[in-house]
Amino acid sequence: MMIATLGAVCAPVRAPWTTHASQGGVRGVVMTRVVRRPGMCAVKGARAGDRARARGSSARRASSSSSSSSSSSSSVDASKKTTGKSSQMPSASLPKSVYTFGNGHAEGDKSMKSLLGGKGANLAEMSRVGLSVPPGFTVTTSTCASYHDNARTIPPSAWDEMLAGVAHIEGEMGFGFGDATKPLLVSVRSGAAVSMPGMMDTILNLGLNDDVVEGLAVKSGSARFAYDSYRRLLDMYGSVVMGIEREKFERALTAFKATVGVARDEDLSESDLRGVCDAYKAIYAEENLSFPQDPYEQLRLATHAVFDSWQSDRAKKYMAINQIVGVRGTAVNVQAMVFGNMGQTSGTGVLFTRNPSTGENVLYGEYLVNAQGEDVVAGIRTPEDISTMERALPDAYADLVRNTQILEREYGDMQDIEFTVQESKLYMLQCRSGKRTGAAAVKIAVDLVNEGACDERRAITLVEPTHVDQLLHPQFKSEESYKANVIGTGLPASPGAAVGRVVFCTEDAEAAKARGEPSILVRAETSPEDVGGMNASEGILTARGGMTSHAAVVARGWGKPCVSGCGDISIDEHAKTFTLGGVTVKQGDWISLNGSTGQVILGAAELAVATQSEYLETFMSWVDKFRTMRVLANADTPADAAASRANGAEGIGLVRTEHMFFGTGERIRAVRRMILAKDTPTRKSALDDLLPYQREDFTGIFKAMSGLPVTVRLLDPPLHEFLPEGGVDEVCQVLSEDTGESEEDIAECIEKLAEVNPMLGFRGCRLAITFPEIAEMQVRAIMEAACDAKRDGADPVPEIMIPLVGTVEELKQQTTLVRAVTSKVFAERGMEIAYKVGTMIEIPRAALLADEISAHADFFSFGTNDLTQMTFGYSRDDVGKFLPSYIEKGILKYDPFEVIDRKGVGKLVTMTVDAARSTPTSTVQKCGVCGEHGGDPQSIEFFQQSGLDYVSCSPFRVLIARLAAAQAAVKGEDAAK
């Protein structure tokens, strides 16, 4: 495990040579515009203008520096006179911008993450509970928002508070910022309310200049240490603040090491490091820039850089990928530096208070003696296991163990800790909730309750829904091991890992399965006709389609990994090859898919078998105690129904009858005869052939879900989806063989079936109203199956759902048909069974007329896939062409087919629920959702707030939905207090 930025990358405390408090007071600063780095400008070409202004500013600084006295503190005092700045506390009318912490005191605490950021809130909390935290201050996230709202300018009152914050650190440390006789160095680090590792900027060793570095050499007793710290600052400041390419510093360092004949940074002498510093300054000069010698100017511009990093392309992309919204900015943490590279009694490290892979209650981490964080990250030295620190630094290790126990009790969770030891003194630099695997998350939650560290209510919030997902799907043993073999990326449509040989059609996938060979089905896009190949393959890769495409929906329902919408792939189905990332892959070649990240990997990556935690049953029993919304499953077969029930589903919220038609060749042939029928008798004959298949499937589902509701949706998709793919001649030939009709008659029928926009055309209840015999056959099959299941001892609870209703008359007509057929079946069978008839709300007009429609339905179920499509006017299969750009530009925060659109679609949902429950004539007994959003945690939170009775999702997301529903209920209760 690698240690992230530690020692020098962190910050921190009274150095051992401190004996007197600073008398320097608060100093002023030269006003200068910050230079933005590449990729940070919102408008193309803005960076060049900023750099031009910075060059002028740098020239003025260079002139000022050349005439300044040799005393750094004198230079600072002069700048104070120039600016006239002074320290003052904010007036009562202005919000507080700076919160101090350190040495046992703090103005903030862990509850203030939205204002202080995660890092700042945790630094305050560690200080508050008495841990050894280097003193510092946090500039609030609201100040960052004000900075961006006011043309990238720090509010004057905030700057005054920052000056007072520097005075606080000076007082605690006994050093002076910019004082060469008693040098104080600080770090400037970002820290948003949500953890965003590596996305924003950090500057270390601030306060060094040409004079202070000499003072640091004297005070520390090591000129090498002082100049090593200075070259790090010149490098970091140049790239982060001044916009100089980082590679220029790296090339200069590499060239210098080659010149003096050393291979490692640590082998550079004091004289060598002085030369490196000169080489770095020459790089500034080449850019017509100079390193600012005024420490307060360094601080101001560093703060600008951290605030600007909030708007960087990488930060925006990270927030989009991780669906981070509602966070206005990053905080800035300014903290006294402590150093782990001051000899054999110093060091730096990182640890987890429990094993993040297994959850075992042992310290897990690494450290290095006489090192700073960059040394570890660069791989210059191999870290030691944290357990060996007890021998090397016994006193610091004992303090560290005590601190881990304190922090776990304080936070009620496993912690990720960064620390530095300076001359045997331990300093805590950061703590945060530790990242962990799914198995570890569940074990840690259960163990913490058993240990009395937290209660069950708190424990269910410690496990993320994605953790449960990990327990259900195979994963790769190491994602690092295959990184070099990634040839492309698509949409992570269905999670898990899949490895297999490439095939391009259903027949080849099924043949591979028969031979016992794993396969990956590669298609431009999938259709219902591909379900056999999708079922036979280990995973699915498509060139087109979004997160709710056919491939995505079916794969998630089956728990199969799927990467969809891989737009860069070029597929040649005739040659049976595809090209991606400059690599051509043939049928039979091995590839791997990471359905959780969307990565396509060349070759067979090593898999780790999915294993359910032994603690999962206990944990899920706690989840169900706090959950108020029921969780059902979308299932189309008896096997799916059984899997759903095993995962805790409380019924089936959606049986898609069309999926049953592809079970055998005879089924699809009967459907095609029905589609191509020239008259009603011929159509009824084909439907009579389908009836036994439907009845058999429904009987199995009712038995598997005995005592629980089973909601069956009548035929919904347009009829063309049941026709074979290919050219007209090829399709006509296949259909002629299936139906016995002539190819000429079939061609004529296909022409009549053609639609400009079939998803808005002849489908759903429109089919059943035009051809009532279709709905009659399905209702008969459902009710006969219920009677058969009851006869065999089961307790069937059938519910029939009418799809695509947009008018009251449509629902009335279909409800009358359902009840008439049901009465006939019950009379024939000599028994009656309680049942419900409801409708899907998937057309905006139905939501607008919910008060009228509610008088004719026993339940409402939101089909949020179609409701989103029709509300936005987006084709969900084509949205991938523009949606990434929309999200990147902030037009949309999320993919609305993944996360419910609360303002638009969500408004229709709440409006409909309110109408169903408040209209006097309403017969609606329950409201739920059966679209893909039913398995999305963020959407589930909204459905909880909207008062829905249930959500329905794929069998393999039932555990996730149960947890998300419980967490939403707890969050809602907490918000109401």
N, C-alpha and C positions, 0 to 999 in steps of 0.2 A: 504494500500500500504506500502511495506517495503522500508526503506531507505537503500541504498547500503552503502559501506564503506564511511564514511564521516570524521568529525573531525580528530581523530587520523589517520584515514585511508588516509586523505589527507595531507595537508602540510602547513606550513605557517608563521609568521611575527614578527616584532619587539615586543617583549614581554613588558608588562607594566613596568618591573623593569629595562629596558635598559636605561643607562645614558651616557655611553662612548663608542666610537668606538674601535674596536679590534685593538691591536697593534701586534698581534701574527704573521702576515704574512702568507705565504703559507708553508705548511708542507709536508714532504715526506711520504713514506709508505713502509711497509715491503711487499716484493713480495711473494705471496702465490697462489697456484693453487686452483681453485674453486672446491667445492664438488658438484657433480650433484645429483639431486634428482631421486627417482624411476621413471621409465617411460620416462626419458629424454635421455637416451643413445641410439645412433643410432645402436650400436653394442652390442649384448647381452653380459653381463658380464663386460662391461666397468666400471660400477659404482663401483664395488668392488675395482678395481685398483685405481680409483680416491680417494676413501675413505682411502685406505692404504696410499697413498701419503699425504692425508690431515691429517691423524693421526700423521705422522711424522712431518708435518708442525705445527700441534697443539701442539705437545710436545715441539717443539722449542719455540712456542709462550708462552707456559706455563712457560718454563724456563726463557724466557726473562721477562715475566710479574712478576715472583717472585723476580727478581733482580732489577726491575725498581723502581724508586723513587715514593713517594706517589703522586707527582704532575703529573697529566695526561698530562699536556702540556710539561713537561720535557721529558716524555716518547716519545711523538710525535717528539719533537726536536731531540731526540737521533736517532729515526728511520730515520729522515730526513738526518742526517749525514751518516747513514749506506747506504742509497740508493743513496744519491747524487742527488736526484730529485729536480728540481726547476721549478717554473712557467715561462712559456714563451708562447707567441702567436705563431700560426702556421706560417711557412714560406710561402712565396707567391706561392711556388710550390705545397703546400699541401692543400687539400680541408679543409674548416672550419668544425670542428667536434662538436663544442659547441656554442649554442646560448643562451644568457642570457635574463632574463625578470624580471619584478617586479617593484612596486612602480612608475608606470607611464611611464616606458620605456621598450622597447623590441627590440631585433635585428631581430626578425622574425615577421610574420603576418599570418593571416588566410589562405592565398593562398599557404602556404608552407607545406601542410599536408603530401605530399609524402616524404619530407625530415625530418620534425619535428614530424610527427605523428599527429593524430587528437587532442590529448590532448595537446601536446606541441604547436601546431599552435594556438589553442584556448586560451591557457594561455598567449601566446604572444599577441594575439589580444586584450584580455581583459585588459592586461597591457597597450597596445598602446592607447586604447581609454580612459584611465584614471581611470579604476576600481581598487579597492584595492585588489591587488593580491600579496600574499607573494612572495618575491624574490626567484629566482632559476635559473636553467639553463637546457637546453635540449641537450642531446647527440643524434646526428642524426641517422636516420635509416641506412644511408650508413656506419656509424661506426659499427653498428651491423653486416652488411653484411661483412665488413672487418674483424671483429672479427671471424666470422665463416669461412671465407676464409683463415684465418691465424691460424688454429689450436687453436681456442678459446683463442686468445690473443688480448688484447686491444692495438691498435697501440700506440707507445710511445708519438707521437705528440698529440694524442687524450687525453692521460692521463695528459699531461702537460696542455692542455686546460681545463680539468676537475678541476685541481688544481686551475687554474685561476678563474674558475667558483665558486669554494668554497670561494675564496677570495672575489669575487663579493658579495656573500650572506653575508659574514662576515661584509663587509663594509656597506651594506645596513641595516643590523640588529644591528650592534654594538656588536655582540657576537663573540666568538671564537669557532671554531669547535675543540672539544677535550679540551677546556679550562674549567677547573672545576670552575673557578671564574666567568666566563661569558659564560655559556654553550649554544651552538647552536646545536639544533637537526634538522635533515632533514628527509624527506621521499624520497624513491627511488621507482618510479612507471614506469610501462611500458606504451606505447601508440603508437600503430601502426597507419598507415594511414587510415585503416578501423577499425571501432569499433569492438572489440572482447571481450565483457564483460566476466570477470572471467577466461579468457583463459591463461593469463600470470601473472607474479608475482609482488608483492608489498611488500616492507619492510618499516616500520615506526619507528620513534624514533631513527634513526641512530645517533650515536655520544655518546650515553650513555655507560658508563663503570662503574667499581666499584668506581672510584673517581668522575666522572662527575655526577653520580646520587646523591651523597651527595651535590655537588654544586647546582644541580637543586633543591634539597629540601630546601636549604637555600634561593636561589633566588626567588623561587615560594612561599615560606612560607608554603609549604605543603609537608612533607616527604611522606605522603600517596600517593599523586599525583605522586611524583618522582618515588617511587618504583612500583606503578601500571604501569607507563610508561616503566620501566625497565623490568618487568616481561613480558609485551607484546612484547618487542623487543627480549628478550631471546627466547620466544616461536616462533615468526615469523621468526627470523633469523635462528633458529635451523632447522625448517622444510623447509624453502625456500632455504637457502644457504647451510647448512651443511648436508642436506639429512636425518635428523632424522624424524621418523614417527610422524606426528602431534598428533596422538592419545596418545602418551606417555605423552605429555605435558597436554593434556586434562584429562587423568587419574590421573596424579599427582595433578592437581588443584582440581579435584573432591574429591580425597582422603583427601587433606589438608582441604577443606571446611568441610568435614565430621568430621575430627579430632577436629577442633575448634568450630564446632557446628553452622555453618552458611549455608544458602541455596543459597545466591546470591553473586556474585563477589563484588558488591558494599558494602556488609556488612563486608568485610575483612578489618581489621585494618592495620595501618602502620607496626606493628610488624608482623602481619600475612603475609603481602606482602613481607617483608624481607625473611620470611621463604619460601614462594613460589619461590622467586628468587634462594634461596639456593637449593631447590628441583629441579629446572630446571637445575642449573649448574651440579647437580649430574647426571642428565640424559646425559648431554654432556660427563661427565667422564665415564659413563657406555659404551658409544660409542667410548671411547678412543679419544675424541675430547675435545677442550676447546673453550670457547667463546673468540674471539679476543678482546683484550683491546685497541688496536690501532684504533681510529675512521677512519683513512684513509684506513686501511686494511679492515675495515667493508665496507667502500664505494666501494672499488675495487671489493671485492667479491660479494657484493650486485649487482653491475653493471653486473658482470659475470652472476649472477643468472637470472637477467631480460633478458639479451641477450640469455641465454640458454633456457629460457622458450619459446622463439620463435620457437625452434625446439622440444618442448615437444609433446608427443603423443596427448594430449588434444587439443593443438593449431593446430596441423596438421589436426586432425579430424574435428575441427570446420571449418577450411578453406576449407576442402574438401566438407563438408555438405553445406556450404554457398557459394561455388564456388568462393572463393577468390583466385585470382592469380595475378601475376605481382607485388607483394609487397615483397620487399627484406628483410625486417627486422622490428624490433620494435625500436622506440626511447626510451630513458631513461630520465625521468624527475626527477631532484633532486631539492627539494624545501624546504625552511624553514618550520618547523612545527609551526602550531598554535593549540591551544587546546580549545575544547568546554567543558571541564570538570573541569573548574577552579572556579566553584561556580554558584550562581543563576543569574549572569549577563553574563554567557557564555552558549553556546549551539551549536547544529549542525543540519543540515537538508538538504532536497532535495526538489526541486519543479519543476514543469513544468509551463511555462509562460501561457499556456492555458490547458484546460482540455483535456488530451490525449484520453479520451474515447468518448467525445461528440464534442470536438472542441470549446466549449464555451470559451469566452474570459474572464476567471477568473483564478487567481493563483490556482494551484492545487498541494498540497504537504503536507509534514509533517516535524516536527522538535521535538527535545528534549532539554530541559534545562539541563545544567550541565551533559553533556554526550559526549561520543565519538561514532564513527560510529559502532564499534563492539557491543556496548551495544544494539543498535537498531536491528542489524542483528541477535543477539542472542535471541531477543525477551524478554530480561530482563524487559524492561519497554515498556509501550504502548505509541507510539508517539502521539503528539497533531496535530490537523489540523493547517495548516500554517496560517489560518486566526486569530487564537488566539495569534500568536506571536506579533501582534500589541500591545496587552495589556502587555505581559510579557517583551518584549524587543523593546519598541517603536522606539527608534532612529535607531537601527539596521534594524528594519522592514521597516522604511521609506527609508533607503538607499537601501534595497533589492528591493523594488518596483521600485525605480528609475533605478536600475541596470537592472532589467528585461526589462524595456522599452528601455533602451539604447541598450541592446543586440538584441532585436527583430528588432530594426531599423538597427543595424549594419549587422545582418545576413539575414534579410528578411525572418525569419522563426521562428517557435515555438522552444523554447530552454528548454533543461533539465539542471538544474543548481544544483551544490553542493556548500554548503557554511558552514562556521563556524563563530560563534561569540565568540570572546575572550574578556571578560570584557567589553562588550557593543560595541566593535569594530567589524564591519562586514568584513569578508575576503571571497573573491570569489575563490573557489578552482577548479572549472571545469565548462565548458559549452559545450554543444554539441546539435546537432539537436535531438529533442525529438522523441522517438518512439511513434506511435499513431495508432489508429484503422483506418480502411478504411473510415468510415463515418466521423471521426474527420479530417482525412487528407484532404478530399475534402472540407469540410466546412472551415478549416483553410486557405487553398489556396485561396478560393473565398473571404473570409473575409479580408485577407491580401491585396488583390488587391483593394477591396472596401475601405480599410483604407489608401491606398496610400503607404503601406509599401513595396510593390513590384509590378512589372508589370506582365502582363499575361504570357510573355515568361518565367519569373522566376517561376511563379506559377505552370506551368505544370511540372517543375522539382521537385516540393516538394511532389508530390504524386507518390508512387511506384506502379508499375503494380500489385503487390500483394495486395495493398490496394483496387484496383478496384475489384480484385477477391473476396475479402471479401464481397463486396456489392452484389455479384451474388449468393453466396452459403450460406446455413445455417451454423451456427457455434455453438460450444458448449458455454454455458453461462460462464463456468469457467473450463479451462483446469487443474487448480490446484485441483479441487474437485474430479477428477476421477483418479489422478495419481496412487493411491494405487491399482486401479483395472486394470491397464495395464498389459496384459498377454503376449503380443508379439508385434513385430514391423516388418512391411514389407516395400515395396516401396510406397511412397506417389504418387500414379499413377494418381489420379483425386481428386481435392480439395473439401473440404466441410465436413460436419458432417452428419452421418447417424446412425439411431437407429432402430433396428428391431429384430424380432425373426429369429433364424437361420433356413434356408432351404438349401437343397442340390441339388435340381433339378428344372428345369423350371416349371414342372407341379405343384410342391408345391408352388413355388413363385407366379404363376398365380392364384392358388386356394386361397392363402393368400390374394392377392389383391382383389379377388372377395368377400372375407369376410370382407374387410375393415381393414385388419391387415397389418402393416408394416413388411417387411421381409428383411433379409440380405442373399444374395445368396453366398454360400460357395462352391467353386469348386477347384479341383486340377489345372485346367486351363479351360478357356472358348473357345468355338468355335462359328462360326456363328449360329449353331443350338441352342445356349443358349440365343439368343437375346431376346426371349420372356420372359424368366425368368429375364434377366438383366433389361429389361424394366419394369417388374412388381415389382422388388425389390427396396428398398431404397438405397442400396449400394452393392458393390461386394467385396469379399475377395477371393484371389486365392493363392495357394501354389507356383505355378510356373508362369513365365512370367515376363518381364521387363516393363520399362516405355512406351514402344511402342508395348506391347503385344496386342492381340485382346481385352482383357478385358479393358486395359488402354485406347486404342484408342476409343472404343465404349463408355466407361463411360465418357470420357472427352467430346465427341461429344454430349452426352445427358445431361451433367452437373450433372452426378451422382458421388458421392464419391466412390472411389475405392482404395483398398490396394492390391497390387499385389506382387508376388515374396516373400511371407512370408515363407521362407524356413524351419523354425522350426516347422511349423504346420504339424500334422499327421491326415489325413482325412480317415475315414472309411465310405464310401458311403453306404455300405450295412447295417451297424448298425446305420447309420445316426448320427454320432458323429464326433467330431474332438478334438484333444488334442493339447494344446499350453501352454507353460509356466507352465507345470505341472498340468494344469486344463483340465478336460474333459467336453466338452460342447455338449449337446444333441440338436436334432431338437426341435424347439419351445422355447429354452432358449433365453433370451435377450442378445444381444451384441451391441456394438457401434463401429463405425469406424471413425477415424479422417483421412480423405483422404489428408489433408494438411501436416500431420506429419508421416503417416503410422502406427499410433498406433491402436492396437486392444484392446478394452476395454470390460471387463466382466460387464454385466448389462446394464441398460438403463441410459446413461448419459443425463443430462438436456440440451435441445437445446434452442438456441436463433434464432428466425425467421430472415431470411435475409431481410433486408430493404434497399432500395435504397435511398441514400441521396437526399434531395430536391435540393441540390446544384449541383448535378451531371450533369444535362443538361447544366447548364451554364459552368461548368468546361470543359465538352467534346466539347462544341462549341469553346472554346479557343484551345483545343488540335487539332482540325481539321484545324484551321488557320495556324498552323505551320507544319502540316504533309504534306509530298510530295509524299509518297508512299501509294497506295490504299490498303485497307484492304477488302478482300473477305472472304467468309465462306465456310467450307466444310459441305454440307447438303444433305441429302438423301431423304427427305420427304417434302411435302408442309408445314407441321407444322414446321420443322426445318428451312425451307426457310423463313417463316414468322418471326420466332424468330430471325433469323440472320438479317433480314432487320430492325426489331425493335431495335436491338443493334447497328445499323449503318453500317452494311455490304454493300459494294458497288457492290455486285454481288456474285455469287457462283463460287468458283475456283475449286471445286471438288464435283461431284455427283457420288457416288460409286454405280453403278447399281446392283452389287451383293447383297447389303443390302436390296434391294427391294424384293428379292425373298423369304424372310422369313416373309412377311407380313401376309399371311394366309396359311392354310394347303394346299389349292389347288395350290398355287404358288410353294411351295417347291416340291410338287408331280409332277408338270409339269416339273420342272427343272430336277428332278431325271429321269423322262421318257426321257428327252432329253439326259442326260448323258449316259443312258443305251441303247439308240437306236442302233439297229444293222445295220441300213442303213439310207441313207439320207432322204427318204420320211418319215420314222418314226420320225426322228429327227425334220424335218420341221413341222410335225403335232404337236409335243410337243411345238415347238417354236410358232406356231400359237396360242396355248392356252395361252402362256405367253405374247404375243403382247398386248392384251387389258390392262393387269395389268400395264405393263411398260408405255404404252401411257397415261393411267389415272394418274399415278404418275408424269410423266413429264409435263402433262398439268397443274396440280396443282402447280408445282414448277415454271413454266413459268409465270403463273398468279401472284403468290406471288412476283416474282422478275421482274415484268413488267418494261421494259426500262433498265434493268441491265443485264450484261452477265451471262449466266449459262453454265458452262463447265461440260460436261458429259463425264466421262471416260467409255469406253467400257469394257466389262467383263475382269477382271484382274486375280482373284485368281485361283489356280489349282482346278480342278473339284472335287477332293476328299473332299474338304471342305463342299460340299453340301450333302455329304452322312451322314447318322446317325452314332452316336458313339456306341461302344459296340463290343462284340465279333463277329466273322464272321457269325456264325449261326444266332445270334440275328439280325445283320444288314441285312442279306439276307432275313430273314423273314419279316422285316419291308418294305424293298424295293419290295418284292414280292407283298405285300399287296398294296403298292403305285402304282406299275406299271403293275401288272397282269402278269409279267414274272415269269418263274419258278425259284426256288431258285438255281438250278444247273446252269442255264444260267447267273444268276446274279453273282454267285460266280466266274464264268469264266471271266465276264466283270470286276469285281473288281480286279481280279488278273492282268488284262491288264492295269488297271488304276494305279496300284501301282508304286510308284517312290521312288528312293533312296533319292533324295533331291527335293521335289516337289516345293519349292520356287524358284529353279533354273531350273525347268522343264517345263512341258506342261501347260503354262499359258500365259496371256496377248495376244499380237498380234499373238503369235504362235497358239493359239486356233482358232483365227479368220481366219488365213491363211489356216489352216488345215480344218476347218469347216466354210467356209465363210457364211453359212446360219445363224450362230449365230450373226455375226456382221451385216448382212443384216437386221435381225429382229430388232436389237437394233437401228440401224440408222433409219429404217422406223418408229419405235415407237417414236423416238425423233422428227423427222421432221413432222409426222402427229400431234403430240402433239403441236408443234409450230404453225402449221396451225390452229388447233382447238382453241388455245389460242388467236391467232390473230383474228379469226372469232368472238370470244366473246369480243373483244375490248381491249385485252391486247397487249403489245408491246414486243414480245419474242425476245431474242438475244441469239440464240443457238450457242454453240461451242462444237465440238466433239474432244475428246482427245484420241489418240491411245497409249495404254500402252506398256511398256517393249520393246521399239524399240532399236535394237542394230546395225542395218544395214540400209543403205539408201534404199535398195530394199524393206525391210519390210514396211517402211513408204510409199514409192511410191505405193506399191500394195494396202495398206489399204486406202490411200487417194483416189485412183482411185475408189475403191469400195464405199466409202462414197459419193463421188460426183455422181456416177452413180445412186445409190439408191435415193439420194436426188432429182436428176433431175426427176426421175420417180414419186416421191411423189408430187413434185410441179406441174408436168403435170396433174396428177390425180386430184389434189385439185384446180387447176386453179389459183394458187397464188405463189409468190416467196418471200422468206425471206432471208435477209443477214445472212450469217453464216461464221464460221471459222472452219478450221481443223488444229489441232496442235498435238503435241506429248509430252509425259512425258519424261524427261531426268532422268532416274533412273539406267541406266547401264553405267559404266565408258566408255565403247567403244563409246556410243552415244555422250558423252561429248567430247571425243577425235576427233570425226568426225563431230563436230557441224557445221563446215564450209560447209560440203557437205549436211548434213541433213537440214540445214537452208534453202536450196533452195526449200524444199518441205513442209514447215510448215508455218502456219500463226502465231503460237505462240509456245513458249517453257514453260513448267511448270515442275519445279524440284520436283520429288518425292524423297525427301531427306531421307525417311525411308529406301527404297531399295538402294538408292545411297550410303548411309552410310554403309549398310550391305555388299554391294558388294565391296566397296572400301577397307574396313577393312578386309573383309573375316570373319566377325562375324555374327553368327546367332542371331538375335535380341531377339529371345525367349530363348536362352540358355546363353546369355552373362552375366546374373546375377550370374552365377557360378564362374566367375573369375574377373568380372569388379570391385567389391568392393576392391579386393586385388590390382588391377592395380592402382586404384585411391589412395589408402592408401600408396602405394609404390612410387607414383609419376610418374608411367609410363604413365598414362593419367591424365589430370587435371579435366576433366569432363566426364560424361557419354555421348558419342558421339551421342546417340539416343535422348538425351534431348537438348544438346547444340551443335550447328553445329561445326564440326571439321574444323577450318579455314585453317589449313595448308594443309590438304589433300582433303577432300570433298569440302571445300571452294575454293580451287584452281581450282577444276573442274568446280565449279559454275562460277567463274569469267572468266575462259577460255571460257566457253560456251557462256556467255553473250557477251564477246568481239567479238567472232567469229560471232554471230548472228547479231551484229551491224556493223561490219566492212567488212564482205564478200560482194562483189558487187552483187552476185547472190541471196543473202538472201531475203526471203519474210517474215521473222519473224517481226511481228509488236509489240510484247510485250513479256516480260519474267517475270515469277513469280515463286512462290514456293507453293506447296500444301501439303507438308509433315508436320509431327508433329512440326517441327521446326518453322513453320509459326506462332505459338502462343507463342514462347519463346522469351522474351525480349532481351537476349544477342544475339540470332541468328538474330533477327530482326535488331539489330544494324549493324550486318555484312551485311545483305541483303541490307540495306540502303547504306552502303559504296560500295557495289558491283554494285549498279545502277539498282537493280531490280525494276520493275514497280509496283509489288503488292506482298502481302503475303496472303495466305488463311489458315484459322484455324477453329476450332470448333465454333459453334454459341455462346458458352458461354465464348469464349476467344476473341471475336471481340473487346470488349471495351479495354481489356488489350493490344491487338495488336495495336489499334489506338493510345493509349497513348505511347506505346513503340516506335512506328514509329515516332511520333512527337518528343519524347525526343531524338531519334537517329538523326533526322534532325537538331535539335537545337545543339546537341553536334558536329555534323559534321560542321555546320556553324561556331561554336566557334573555332573549331580546325583549320579551314581554315583562320581565321583572323590573 
